[in-house]
């Protein structure tokens, strides 16, 4: 699996590890911030909380990944990755 990602993204093993670490830390930060921000609302955990959490995490994830990518030296990769993701979501081809 790692070999396929290396080939797809055209990166060496060291850079692949940094990219995977950025995805992991960005996702963890996003989940943490989502829970903290919803904690300030005083909303009880239930269906509405879950819907709000999913929406909030969806908005926060790209920001968290970009922030984490900077100190790990992967900003250019994630800038390009997010451009592709947003192009696919909006229906434009890249």
Secondary structure as GFF3:
##gff-version 3
##sequence-region A 1 94
A	DSSP	alpha_helix	2	9	.	.	.	ID=ss1
A	DSSP	alpha_helix	13	41	.	.	.	ID=ss2
A	DSSP	alpha_helix	47	71	.	.	.	ID=ss3
A	DSSP	alpha_helix	75	90	.	.	.	ID=ss4
###
